[in-house]
Amino acid sequence: MLPGTAESHWMATAPAAPRPALTADIEVDVVVVGGGMAGLSTAWELIEAGRSVAVLEADRLAAGVTGCTTAKVTALHTLVYDRLRRTRGPKEAEHYARSQQEAVERIVEIAAALGADCELERLPAFTYVTDPARREEVRAEAEAAAAAGLAAAYVEETGLPFPVAGAVRVEHQAQFHPRKYLLALADDIVARGGRIHERTRVTGLTEGTPCRVTTEGGVVVTAGDVVVATHYPVFDRALLFTHLSPHRELVVAAGLPATDDPGGMYITDEGNKRSVRTAPYGEGRRLLIVTGESFTPGTGDVAERYGRLAEWTGEHFGGAGIVQRWAAQDNDSTDGVPLVGPFHPGARHTYVATGFGGWGMSGGAMAGRLLTDLITSKSPSWAGLYDPRRLWTALRAAPTFLKHQAEVGRHFVGDRLRPTHVDSVAEIGPGTGALVRVDGRRCAVYREEDGTLRALSARCPHLGCLVAFNAAERTWECPCHGSRFDTDGTLLQGPATRPLEERAVEDLT
C-alpha cells in the first residue's frame, strides 16, 4: 500500500485557469520554449529588459518539474563548493556562489515587487552528515562555501530531531510555494504585453536571422532569439543528451505540529539522499516535506522506494503520518554545473537552460538573468561557468561523461538482449504493465482495472531505448534519457516530442 494521496502539494493548493493554445502565426523578439521556473524567469527578465516575448508550454504552466519540486531557494547545493574549488578553481567557486545567491535575492525581490502571496520564508540551509567519518568532508565544504562568499559555517547542532555528526549552515536562504510565485510572474508577463500559450508543444526549430519555431499544430513563431527551457532539451542538434543524466526522486509529505518544525532546510546525500523542509499547513501546523530515494527513471521498484522514504520519515519525525506523495525529476550535467547559454558551438540566436541537478529554483532564476544578459549583449563575469559549449572541449574524455554514456549504452543494447518481462499478456494483472514480444517486436502492454488491454510500441521515440513500467506511478519511462509516457502512450515528459505508437490489441491474443 503506497503512502498518502498521489498529488503534489504545490499543484493541489494553487489551481489556475488555463491559458489559450497558440492557433495563429506570430512574431516576437524572443520565444521561450517551456513554462517552468527557468522559462518564466527568463520571460519576465526579458519583458523587464524591454523585449517582446512569447512563452510556449507543451502542457500547463509550472506543472511539470517545477510543480513537483521541493522548492528550496538556496545557493547551498549539497557539497558543490569544495568540489568546484578542487576541479575548477576558487574563482569559479566564487562565481557559482555569487550567481546562485544573487538568484535567491532576485526571487525575494521579485516576489515583493509583485506582491506575490507565495509563502516565502527566509531560513538557513544545511548540508549534514550523520557518519562521524565524514566530518572533515563537511568541514571542507563549509570552508569552501565561506571562501566563495556565502555566509557559511561548520556546525554540529541543528534543529533536526536527531543528532548529526556535522553540517554546513548557510544563512540568508529561502523557501516558497513555487507555483504561486510563478503564476504571479505569468500574470505580470501578460499584463505587460507578453504572450503565454499552454497546450502548445514545439516540435521544430529553424535557426537563422530570424529564427522560426514550429508547433505540432503547424503554427510558426518568428523570433530574433529562441530560448529552450524544457528541462531536457527537446532538440538534439546540440547533442546535450550525451552530457545529461536524468534522475527521479520521490517526495512524501506529512502534517506536523508547528512546535516540531526543524527551522531550516536540510539535505544529506547519505542513504540515497534525504532532503527536509516544511511549509505552512494551517493554524499551528506545518507540512513536513521529505525527498529522497534518487533513481534513474525506468529502473527498480518505485513502490519499495516510497516505503523506505515513508519509513525514514516516521522514524525520524515521531511517526508523522504521510498525507501526500509525488515525484520530481531533473537532470545532472556531467560536471555537476548547469548548462545555461548558447545552445551549441555554432549558435548565434538560440539558447538553452538545463542540467540543474535538483536545484532548479535558484538555478532557474539565475538562468533568467544570464540569458537575458546574453540576448541583450551583456555578459556577467560568471557566464563562462555555465556555458554549455565548455563540455565539448573539457569533458569528452571525462570519467563522468564516459560513465554516463556506458550506462545509456547498457540500456540501449542490454535491454534488447534481456528476455521480455512476461511471456504472455495473461500474466499482466489489472493496473499493471509489462513488455511482451509480439511477432518479434516488444510491445509495452498495460491492463486497465476493468481488464481492457492497451498496447504500445516499447521504443521511446526520442532515440529508441526500450521503456519500462513504473508500477507506483503507472507510467512508462525511458531509462536512457528520462522521457515518460502515460499508459495510453501520451507524452508526459521529454526529451521525446511524440507519444508512444499504438499497437493493435488483437495481435496480443
ROTI-617750 format. One line per field, with one value per residue (C-alpha): residue number from 1; residue in one letter; y, z, x. Coordinates in pm, 1 decimal, padded with zeros to 6 digits. Layout:
REM residues N
n [NUM, ...];
res [A, ...];
v [Y, ...];
w [Z, ...];
u [X, ...];
END
This chain:
REM residues 509
n [1, 2, 3, 4, 5, 6, 7, 8, 9, 10, 11, 12, 13, 14, 15, 16, 17, 18, 19, 20, 21, 22, 23, 24, 25, 26, 27, 28, 29, 30, 31, 32, 33, 34, 35, 36, 37, 38, 39, 40, 41, 42, 43, 44, 45, 46, 47, 48, 49, 50, 51, 52, 53, 54, 55, 56, 57, 58, 59, 60, 61, 62, 63, 64, 65, 66, 67, 68, 69, 70, 71, 72, 73, 74, 75, 76, 77, 78, 79, 80, 81, 82, 83, 84, 85, 86, 87, 88, 89, 90, 91, 92, 93, 94, 95, 96, 97, 98, 99, 100, 101, 102, 103, 104, 105, 106, 107, 108, 109, 110, 111, 112, 113, 114, 115, 116, 117, 118, 119, 120, 121, 122, 123, 124, 125, 126, 127, 128, 129, 130, 131, 132, 133, 134, 135, 136, 137, 138, 139, 140, 141, 142, 143, 144, 145, 146, 147, 148, 149, 150, 151, 152, 153, 154, 155, 156, 157, 158, 159, 160, 161, 162, 163, 164, 165, 166, 167, 168, 169, 170, 171, 172, 173, 174, 175, 176, 177, 178, 179, 180, 181, 182, 183, 184, 185, 186, 187, 188, 189, 190, 191, 192, 193, 194, 195, 196, 197, 198, 199, 200, 201, 202, 203, 204, 205, 206, 207, 208, 209, 210, 211, 212, 213, 214, 215, 216, 217, 218, 219, 220, 221, 222, 223, 224, 225, 226, 227, 228, 229, 230, 231, 232, 233, 234, 235, 236, 237, 238, 239, 240, 241, 242, 243, 244, 245, 246, 247, 248, 249, 250, 251, 252, 253, 254, 255, 256, 257, 258, 259, 260, 261, 262, 263, 264, 265, 266, 267, 268, 269, 270, 271, 272, 273, 274, 275, 276, 277, 278, 279, 280, 281, 282, 283, 284, 285, 286, 287, 288, 289, 290, 291, 292, 293, 294, 295, 296, 297, 298, 299, 300, 301, 302, 303, 304, 305, 306, 307, 308, 309, 310, 311, 312, 313, 314, 315, 316, 317, 318, 319, 320, 321, 322, 323, 324, 325, 326, 327, 328, 329, 330, 331, 332, 333, 334, 335, 336, 337, 338, 339, 340, 341, 342, 343, 344, 345, 346, 347, 348, 349, 350, 351, 352, 353, 354, 355, 356, 357, 358, 359, 360, 361, 362, 363, 364, 365, 366, 367, 368, 369, 370, 371, 372, 373, 374, 375, 376, 377, 378, 379, 380, 381, 382, 383, 384, 385, 386, 387, 388, 389, 390, 391, 392, 393, 394, 395, 396, 397, 398, 399, 400, 401, 402, 403, 404, 405, 406, 407, 408, 409, 410, 411, 412, 413, 414, 415, 416, 417, 418, 419, 420, 421, 422, 423, 424, 425, 426, 427, 428, 429, 430, 431, 432, 433, 434, 435, 436, 437, 438, 439, 440, 441, 442, 443, 444, 445, 446, 447, 448, 449, 450, 451, 452, 453, 454, 455, 456, 457, 458, 459, 460, 461, 462, 463, 464, 465, 466, 467, 468, 469, 470, 471, 472, 473, 474, 475, 476, 477, 478, 479, 480, 481, 482, 483, 484, 485, 486, 487, 488, 489, 490, 491, 492, 493, 494, 495, 496, 497, 498, 499, 500, 501, 502, 503, 504, 505, 506, 507, 508, 509];
res [M, L, P, G, T, A, E, S, H, W, M, A, T, A, P, A, A, P, R, P, A, L, T, A, D, I, E, V, D, V, V, V, V, G, G, G, M, A, G, L, S, T, A, W, E, L, I, E, A, G, R, S, V, A, V, L, E, A, D, R, L, A, A, G, V, T, G, C, T, T, A, K, V, T, A, L, H, T, L, V, Y, D, R, L, R, R, T, R, G, P, K, E, A, E, H, Y, A, R, S, Q, Q, E, A, V, E, R, I, V, E, I, A, A, A, L, G, A, D, C, E, L, E, R, L, P, A, F, T, Y, V, T, D, P, A, R, R, E, E, V, R, A, E, A, E, A, A, A, A, A, G, L, A, A, A, Y, V, E, E, T, G, L, P, F, P, V, A, G, A, V, R, V, E, H, Q, A, Q, F, H, P, R, K, Y, L, L, A, L, A, D, D, I, V, A, R, G, G, R, I, H, E, R, T, R, V, T, G, L, T, E, G, T, P, C, R, V, T, T, E, G, G, V, V, V, T, A, G, D, V, V, V, A, T, H, Y, P, V, F, D, R, A, L, L, F, T, H, L, S, P, H, R, E, L, V, V, A, A, G, L, P, A, T, D, D, P, G, G, M, Y, I, T, D, E, G, N, K, R, S, V, R, T, A, P, Y, G, E, G, R, R, L, L, I, V, T, G, E, S, F, T, P, G, T, G, D, V, A, E, R, Y, G, R, L, A, E, W, T, G, E, H, F, G, G, A, G, I, V, Q, R, W, A, A, Q, D, N, D, S, T, D, G, V, P, L, V, G, P, F, H, P, G, A, R, H, T, Y, V, A, T, G, F, G, G, W, G, M, S, G, G, A, M, A, G, R, L, L, T, D, L, I, T, S, K, S, P, S, W, A, G, L, Y, D, P, R, R, L, W, T, A, L, R, A, A, P, T, F, L, K, H, Q, A, E, V, G, R, H, F, V, G, D, R, L, R, P, T, H, V, D, S, V, A, E, I, G, P, G, T, G, A, L, V, R, V, D, G, R, R, C, A, V, Y, R, E, E, D, G, T, L, R, A, L, S, A, R, C, P, H, L, G, C, L, V, A, F, N, A, A, E, R, T, W, E, C, P, C, H, G, S, R, F, D, T, D, G, T, L, L, Q, G, P, A, T, R, P, L, E, E, R, A, V, E, D, L, T];
v [00000.0, 00329.6, 00610.8, 00917.0, 01063.1, 01081.5, 01458.1, 01739.5, 01979.6, 02271.3, 02162.6, 02086.7, 02426.9, 02657.8, 02596.5, 02822.2, 02897.6, 02753.4, 02980.8, 02957.7, 02745.6, 02926.7, 02895.4, 03154.2, 03256.3, 03537.5, 03734.6, 03840.9, 03943.3, 03624.7, 03296.1, 03094.8, 02722.9, 02590.0, 02736.6, 02622.6, 02811.4, 02873.5, 02961.1, 03201.5, 03362.5, 03425.7, 03562.0, 03800.2, 03929.1, 03983.0, 04178.2, 04385.1, 04449.8, 04577.8, 04274.2, 04132.4, 03770.4, 03461.4, 03158.7, 02825.4, 02545.5, 02192.1, 02124.0, 02361.1, 02633.8, 02531.4, 02186.9, 01962.0, 01956.2, 02287.1, 02164.3, 01871.3, 02036.8, 02056.9, 02435.2, 02527.7, 02862.2, 02825.0, 02860.8, 02563.4, 02268.9, 01972.6, 01952.7, 02158.9, 02421.5, 02206.3, 02006.8, 02322.5, 02463.3, 02146.3, 02084.3, 02433.1, 02660.1, 02905.3, 03177.2, 02951.9, 02851.1, 03223.4, 03272.1, 02986.8, 03123.9, 03478.4, 03385.0, 03149.1, 03382.4, 03671.1, 03445.1, 03384.5, 03758.7, 03817.9, 03583.3, 03759.2, 04098.2, 03999.3, 03835.0, 04156.5, 04378.2, 04174.5, 04128.8, 03753.9, 03558.0, 03268.4, 03172.1, 03294.6, 03241.3, 03329.5, 03040.1, 02886.5, 02590.1, 02290.5, 02007.8, 01745.7, 01402.2, 01154.1, 00948.7, 01081.6, 00962.7, 01233.8, 01530.3, 01657.4, 01636.7, 01864.0, 02092.4, 02133.4, 02220.0, 02485.7, 02639.2, 02633.8, 02786.5, 03063.4, 03131.4, 03152.9, 03430.0, 03263.0, 03320.7, 02963.9, 02793.6, 02444.1, 02336.3, 02021.6, 02134.3, 02172.5, 02189.9, 01832.1, 01591.7, 01361.1, 01413.0, 01489.1, 01440.8, 01771.7, 02019.8, 02321.1, 02605.3, 02890.8, 03195.4, 03416.4, 03138.0, 03092.3, 02858.4, 02929.2, 02798.4, 02771.2, 02755.8, 03058.2, 03252.4, 03152.7, 03213.5, 03567.4, 03600.1, 03477.5, 03722.6, 04008.0, 03893.6, 03901.2, 04230.8, 04387.4, 04267.6, 03923.8, 03617.9, 03283.8, 02978.4, 02641.8, 02311.6, 02430.4, 02170.2, 02284.0, 02024.5, 02221.9, 02485.1, 02660.9, 02872.7, 03187.7, 03559.4, 03544.0, 03204.1, 03007.1, 02774.6, 02534.5, 02373.9, 02031.5, 02208.8, 02370.5, 02721.9, 02922.5, 03172.3, 03400.3, 03546.2, 03712.1, 03474.9, 03140.1, 03005.6, 02630.1, 02582.4, 02247.9, 02077.0, 01828.4, 01997.8, 01887.0, 01930.4, 01708.0, 01919.3, 02022.1, 01655.8, 01773.6, 01441.2, 01294.9, 01524.7, 01488.5, 01204.7, 01203.9, 01118.7, 01087.4, 01145.0, 01065.4, 01306.1, 01236.5, 01499.4, 01474.6, 01708.4, 01824.9, 02043.1, 02383.4, 02326.1, 02035.8, 02243.5, 02194.1, 02560.3, 02529.2, 02340.0, 02023.8, 01777.1, 01483.0, 01252.4, 00964.5, 00683.2, 00768.0, 01129.0, 01281.1, 01638.7, 01800.8, 02125.7, 02239.3, 02463.0, 02643.8, 02399.0, 02570.5, 02710.3, 02566.2, 02313.0, 02269.2, 02035.8, 01827.7, 01761.6, 01484.4, 01400.0, 01114.4, 00770.6, 00902.9, 00664.6, 00651.9, 00660.8, 00318.3, 00123.7, -00056.7, -00094.7, 00253.1, 00133.9, -00015.9, 00315.3, 00502.3, 00259.0, 00328.7, 00704.0, 00688.4, 00461.4, 00700.4, 00992.6, 00813.7, 00701.6, 01046.2, 01266.3, 01097.8, 00877.8, 01161.2, 01023.3, 01066.8, 01264.9, 01320.9, 01175.4, 01277.1, 01251.1, 01502.1, 01463.9, 01656.3, 01617.1, 01619.4, 01753.6, 01552.1, 01813.1, 01898.6, 02257.5, 02368.5, 02429.9, 02782.1, 02982.9, 02935.1, 02614.6, 02475.8, 02592.3, 02749.5, 02909.0, 03281.7, 03332.2, 03010.3, 02946.6, 02665.4, 02620.8, 02269.2, 02038.8, 02199.9, 01880.3, 01922.8, 02291.9, 02447.3, 02724.0, 02929.5, 02781.2, 02890.0, 03244.6, 03255.3, 03132.5, 03403.9, 03677.5, 03519.8, 03452.3, 03799.7, 03948.3, 03739.1, 03826.5, 04197.3, 04183.0, 04175.5, 03910.5, 03875.0, 03765.7, 03421.4, 03345.6, 03113.4, 02889.6, 02782.2, 02799.9, 02468.4, 02485.5, 02413.8, 02047.7, 01998.9, 02093.1, 01992.9, 01682.0, 01447.1, 01216.9, 01291.5, 00983.3, 01103.2, 01153.6, 00805.3, 00651.7, 00813.9, 00700.1, 00347.5, 00344.8, 00463.1, 00201.5, -00067.5, 00010.7, 00060.1, -00274.6, -00475.5, -00419.2, -00569.2, -00878.4, -00937.5, -01166.1, -00995.4, -00922.8, -01168.3, -01443.3, -01373.2, -01091.3, -01336.0, -01274.9, -00899.9, -00822.8, -00529.7, -00195.0, -00327.7, -00325.5, -00521.7, -00571.2, -00857.1, -00979.1, -00991.2, -01109.4, -01035.4, -00684.1, -00578.7, -00413.1, -00213.8, -00359.8, -00224.9, -00383.6, -00144.5, -00223.1, -00347.1, -00587.5, -00379.6, -00403.5, -00113.1, -00196.0, 00045.5, 00035.6, -00024.3, 00201.0, 00553.6, 00790.9, 01001.0, 00768.5, 00423.0, 00289.4, 00046.0, 00185.2, 00020.1, 00026.7, 00230.0, 00049.4, 00309.6, 00596.1, 00385.4, 00530.5, 00406.5, 00550.1, 00558.5, 00472.4, 00633.0, 00995.4, 01011.8, 01050.5, 00947.9, 00836.5, 00765.5, 00416.8, 00526.5, 00645.0, 01016.6, 01202.1, 01327.7, 01439.2, 01487.8, 01492.7, 01289.5, 01508.2, 01232.9, 00976.4, 00603.3, 00448.9, 00238.6, -00131.7, -00347.7, -00517.3, -00810.6, -00903.3, -00979.9, -01256.1];
w [00000.0, -00109.5, 00149.1, 00117.7, -00176.4, -00510.7, -00565.7, -00547.1, -00262.9, -00489.9, -00761.9, -00517.2, -00345.3, -00646.5, -00915.6, -01220.0, -01516.0, -01843.8, -02091.7, -02463.3, -02706.9, -02992.1, -03305.7, -03544.7, -03656.6, -03455.5, -03446.2, -03129.2, -03021.4, -02820.3, -02796.1, -02478.3, -02506.5, -02166.1, -01888.7, -01574.8, -01339.0, -01594.4, -01879.2, -01689.8, -01508.5, -01844.5, -01999.6, -01707.6, -01718.5, -02095.5, -02053.6, -01789.3, -02043.0, -02298.5, -02527.9, -02668.6, -02558.1, -02617.9, -02385.3, -02535.6, -02289.0, -02404.3, -02107.2, -01820.3, -01665.3, -01364.8, -01369.1, -01473.8, -01296.5, -01121.1, -00997.9, -00823.3, -00682.5, -00315.8, -00369.3, -00173.1, -00282.4, -00183.3, -00300.0, -00084.9, -00323.1, -00108.3, -00141.3, -00452.5, -00334.2, -00225.4, -00548.6, -00760.1, -00574.6, -00646.7, -01005.5, -01148.6, -00905.1, -00629.7, -00876.0, -01034.9, -00690.2, -00616.3, -00943.4, -00856.5, -00508.4, -00630.5, -00918.2, -00705.3, -00405.1, -00634.3, -00776.4, -00425.9, -00363.7, -00707.5, -00627.1, -00294.1, -00469.3, -00747.0, -00505.5, -00300.9, -00608.5, -00741.7, -00401.7, -00468.5, -00187.2, -00232.6, 00130.7, 00102.6, 00421.5, 00490.7, 00661.3, 00688.3, 00470.3, 00593.2, 00434.9, 00703.8, 00763.8, 01043.2, 00985.8, 01205.6, 00942.7, 00709.1, 00944.8, 00763.4, 00429.3, 00558.8, 00732.0, 00398.6, 00227.9, 00489.4, 00442.8, 00062.9, 00073.3, 00307.1, 00089.8, -00212.5, -00042.6, 00128.2, 00493.8, 00570.9, 00886.2, 01013.5, 01291.5, 01484.7, 01622.0, 01405.0, 01450.1, 01331.5, 01584.9, 01561.9, 01608.6, 01319.3, 01303.8, 01126.6, 00893.9, 00673.3, 00771.1, 00527.4, 00627.5, 00416.3, 00214.8, 00141.9, 00064.8, -00103.9, -00287.7, -00641.0, -00829.5, -00656.1, -00732.5, -01099.1, -01155.4, -01024.5, -01262.8, -01552.4, -01473.9, -01474.1, -01804.1, -01973.3, -01805.9, -01958.4, -02311.5, -02313.4, -02454.9, -02280.0, -02452.9, -02290.3, -02470.2, -02740.2, -02798.8, -03000.0, -03246.8, -03486.9, -03474.6, -03768.9, -03668.9, -03857.3, -03869.0, -03774.1, -03612.7, -03656.8, -03410.1, -03525.3, -03308.5, -03354.2, -03491.1, -03768.0, -03621.3, -03670.9, -03430.0, -03585.0, -03336.4, -03320.2, -03042.1, -02905.5, -02551.5, -02497.8, -02131.0, -02145.2, -01857.8, -02102.3, -02439.5, -02694.8, -02981.6, -03015.7, -03251.8, -02959.9, -02851.8, -02494.0, -02413.0, -02413.7, -02123.0, -01919.0, -01698.4, -01566.7, -01209.4, -01037.5, -00667.4, -00451.1, -00216.5, 00083.1, 00290.2, 00644.1, 00883.7, 01176.1, 01484.5, 01431.2, 01752.6, 01581.5, 01283.0, 01243.5, 01141.7, 00823.3, 00502.0, 00526.9, 00290.0, 00308.5, 00037.3, 00285.5, 00245.3, -00120.7, -00026.2, 00227.7, 00190.1, 00454.7, 00471.7, 00592.5, 00454.7, 00603.0, 00669.5, 00864.3, 01214.5, 01439.6, 01177.9, 00924.0, 00626.8, 00650.6, 00301.3, 00269.2, -00058.6, -00141.6, -00295.3, -00612.8, -00909.7, -01287.8, -01448.1, -01561.5, -01311.1, -00985.2, -00762.0, -00703.5, -00453.2, -00241.1, -00253.7, -00139.4, 00151.2, 00256.8, 00240.4, 00440.2, 00698.3, 00737.1, 00781.3, 01050.7, 01237.4, 01241.7, 01290.0, 01562.1, 01349.9, 01127.5, 00901.5, 00526.4, 00362.5, 00012.3, -00220.4, -00555.2, -00755.6, -00906.4, -01197.6, -01301.9, -01499.8, -01385.2, -01614.9, -01639.2, -01441.2, -01194.2, -01317.5, -01507.8, -01883.4, -01949.8, -02254.8, -02632.4, -02747.1, -02933.9, -03061.5, -03376.2, -03211.5, -03259.0, -03157.4, -02977.8, -02608.5, -02361.4, -01986.2, -01843.3, -01611.0, -01279.1, -01085.1, -00847.2, -00776.2, -01034.3, -00817.9, -00774.5, -01099.7, -01295.4, -01161.4, -01238.0, -01592.2, -01644.0, -01561.7, -01754.9, -02074.4, -02069.4, -02037.9, -02328.8, -02550.8, -02470.6, -02545.8, -02188.4, -02021.0, -01643.7, -01512.4, -01428.6, -01772.6, -01872.0, -01572.0, -01714.8, -02089.5, -02244.6, -02502.4, -02230.5, -02243.1, -02598.6, -02510.6, -02146.8, -02091.2, -02386.3, -02202.2, -01850.6, -01638.8, -01563.7, -01933.9, -02017.4, -01726.8, -01837.7, -02198.0, -02081.6, -01877.0, -02175.4, -02395.2, -02137.0, -02154.4, -02530.7, -02607.4, -02289.0, -02258.4, -02606.4, -02520.2, -02199.9, -02213.4, -02219.6, -01879.0, -01931.4, -02184.4, -02225.1, -02165.1, -01943.4, -01682.1, -01666.7, -01383.1, -01361.3, -01305.6, -01415.0, -01726.0, -01880.7, -02202.8, -02424.2, -02750.4, -03035.7, -03381.3, -03291.9, -03161.4, -02799.9, -02700.8, -02385.4, -02261.6, -01979.9, -01840.5, -01711.6, -01386.7, -01592.6, -01785.6, -02103.1, -02268.1, -02406.9, -02637.0, -02738.9, -02903.6, -02639.2, -02823.7, -02689.4, -02988.1, -02870.0, -02957.7, -02947.2, -02598.1, -02452.5, -02191.4, -01856.9, -01641.6, -01319.2, -01121.4, -00842.1, -01079.7, -01360.9, -01629.6, -01898.5, -01854.0, -02065.8, -01861.3, -02117.1, -02117.4, -01888.4, -02124.2, -01955.9, -02101.0, -01972.6, -02006.2, -02325.2, -02473.9, -02411.9, -02366.8, -02010.5, -02008.3, -02272.1, -02436.3, -02662.3, -02859.1, -02973.8, -02789.3, -02789.2, -03103.0, -03060.2, -03140.1, -03235.1, -02926.4, -03135.3, -03211.2, -02841.5, -02815.5];
u [00000.0, 00154.0, 00155.4, -00069.0, -00257.2, -00078.3, -00071.1, 00181.4, 00109.8, 00202.1, -00041.0, -00320.9, -00302.4, -00258.4, -00519.8, -00510.1, -00732.2, -00599.4, -00427.0, -00508.0, -00312.6, -00138.5, -00351.6, -00203.5, 00143.8, 00304.0, 00628.8, 00813.0, 01160.4, 01213.2, 01025.0, 01075.9, 01000.2, 00898.0, 00682.3, 00862.8, 01092.9, 01368.4, 01131.9, 00906.9, 01201.5, 01366.8, 01048.2, 00991.9, 01350.1, 01322.5, 00996.6, 01172.8, 01451.9, 01201.5, 01173.5, 00850.3, 00816.9, 00604.9, 00615.5, 00510.3, 00433.8, 00351.6, 00123.2, 00034.2, 00249.6, 00459.3, 00301.3, 00588.1, 00923.7, 00851.4, 00513.5, 00681.5, 00994.1, 01090.6, 01108.1, 01416.7, 01558.7, 01919.3, 02279.1, 02386.9, 02372.5, 02474.3, 02857.9, 02929.8, 03181.5, 03472.7, 03440.2, 03432.8, 03730.4, 03928.9, 03819.1, 03770.4, 03949.6, 03847.0, 03740.3, 03478.5, 03353.4, 03313.3, 03125.2, 02889.7, 02820.7, 02769.5, 02536.8, 02327.5, 02297.2, 02206.9, 01935.0, 01799.3, 01784.0, 01628.5, 01339.9, 01284.0, 01294.2, 01051.7, 00806.7, 00797.0, 00762.2, 00469.9, 00308.7, 00310.8, 00147.0, 00388.7, 00463.5, 00822.6, 01024.6, 01390.1, 01564.2, 01911.0, 02006.3, 02206.8, 02402.1, 02455.9, 02606.4, 02541.6, 02856.9, 03142.6, 03391.3, 03257.8, 03303.9, 03612.6, 03434.9, 03159.1, 03408.1, 03593.2, 03264.0, 03186.6, 03532.2, 03497.2, 03147.4, 03263.8, 03570.0, 03337.9, 03141.7, 02846.7, 02755.6, 02861.9, 02986.9, 03056.7, 02818.5, 02733.5, 02396.1, 02085.0, 01708.5, 01663.2, 01508.7, 01810.7, 02185.9, 02420.2, 02796.1, 02849.5, 02681.5, 02734.0, 02499.2, 02437.7, 02234.7, 02004.0, 01839.1, 01468.4, 01181.6, 00849.6, 00544.0, 00687.3, 00361.6, 00210.1, 00527.9, 00533.8, 00162.4, 00217.6, 00512.0, 00298.0, 00017.6, 00267.8, 00421.6, 00080.3, -00016.0, 00296.3, 00226.9, 00386.5, 00213.2, 00175.8, 00031.6, -00033.6, -00101.5, 00136.5, 00405.7, 00706.3, 00837.7, 01056.2, 01330.2, 01491.3, 01789.7, 01878.1, 01808.5, 01527.9, 01465.8, 01145.3, 00978.0, 00705.0, 00437.6, 00283.1, -00022.8, 00184.6, 00178.7, 00500.0, 00655.1, 00916.0, 01165.0, 01501.7, 01609.9, 01493.4, 01535.3, 01487.6, 01395.5, 01217.4, 01400.5, 01556.6, 01620.6, 01360.5, 01606.4, 01913.5, 02123.2, 02344.3, 02382.8, 02337.2, 02172.6, 02522.8, 02610.7, 02291.2, 02173.3, 01814.4, 01732.8, 01398.5, 01333.8, 01035.1, 00858.1, 00637.3, 00458.1, 00318.0, 00139.3, 00349.7, 00284.3, 00447.5, 00642.5, 00823.6, 00937.8, 01317.5, 01352.9, 01553.1, 01613.8, 01821.7, 01985.0, 02224.1, 02349.8, 02353.1, 02100.1, 02038.2, 01959.7, 01725.6, 01600.5, 01380.6, 01183.5, 00841.3, 00567.2, 00264.4, -00018.6, -00294.4, -00312.6, -00044.3, 00065.1, 00343.6, 00368.7, 00685.0, 00823.7, 01081.6, 01254.7, 01490.4, 01543.7, 01708.0, 01694.1, 01712.6, 01363.4, 01250.1, 01460.3, 01387.9, 01083.8, 00940.1, 00678.1, 00954.8, 01141.9, 00830.1, 00806.3, 01166.5, 01114.5, 00791.2, 00955.3, 01251.4, 01013.1, 00814.0, 01124.9, 01287.4, 00981.7, 00780.2, 00558.1, 00433.0, 00158.9, 00206.6, -00075.4, 00065.3, 00327.2, 00468.7, 00788.6, 01030.2, 01269.2, 01578.3, 01898.7, 02259.1, 02529.1, 02847.5, 03044.7, 02768.2, 02719.3, 02404.3, 02417.2, 02292.8, 02392.9, 02434.8, 02266.1, 02567.9, 02910.5, 02764.6, 02460.2, 02405.0, 02043.8, 01947.0, 01998.9, 01938.7, 01886.9, 01912.7, 02105.5, 02009.6, 02074.4, 01780.4, 01845.1, 01615.5, 01470.9, 01787.5, 01917.4, 01609.9, 01625.3, 01998.4, 01925.3, 01665.5, 01915.0, 02203.5, 02007.6, 01855.9, 02204.8, 02332.6, 02036.1, 02078.2, 02452.6, 02577.2, 02787.9, 02828.0, 03166.0, 03029.8, 02875.4, 03159.0, 03098.5, 02762.4, 02838.5, 02717.2, 02997.5, 03253.7, 03158.4, 03279.4, 03634.7, 03672.3, 03464.9, 03479.7, 03718.0, 03594.8, 03515.9, 03161.7, 03090.8, 03217.8, 03028.4, 02703.4, 02747.0, 02826.6, 02504.2, 02298.4, 02464.2, 02391.5, 02020.8, 02009.4, 02176.2, 02129.5, 01755.6, 01713.6, 01914.5, 01723.8, 01415.9, 01078.5, 00930.5, 00645.6, 00583.1, 00213.0, -00033.3, -00222.6, 00047.3, -00030.5, -00269.4, -00514.1, -00340.4, -00001.1, 00213.8, 00498.0, 00689.3, 00572.6, 00724.8, 00472.0, 00583.0, 00944.4, 00871.2, 00847.3, 00522.2, 00452.0, 00124.2, -00092.8, -00408.2, -00675.2, -00856.5, -01154.4, -00929.9, -00900.4, -00557.5, -00357.2, -00067.0, 00207.0, 00546.2, 00812.2, 01060.1, 01097.3, 01051.6, 01346.2, 01636.0, 01484.5, 01563.3, 01310.6, 01072.8, 00998.4, 00684.8, 00674.0, 00405.7, 00386.7, 00306.2, 00156.5, 00377.1, 00614.1, 00964.4, 01278.9, 01591.8, 01825.9, 01713.1, 01410.3, 01112.8, 00787.2, 00453.1, 00102.8, -00043.2, -00220.9, 00109.9, 00054.0, 00383.1, 00421.8, 00783.3, 01056.4, 01303.8, 01072.0, 00831.4, 00593.7, 00379.3, 00445.7, 00297.3, -00014.9, -00011.5, -00309.7, -00451.2, -00579.7, -00216.7, -00166.2, -00424.9];
END
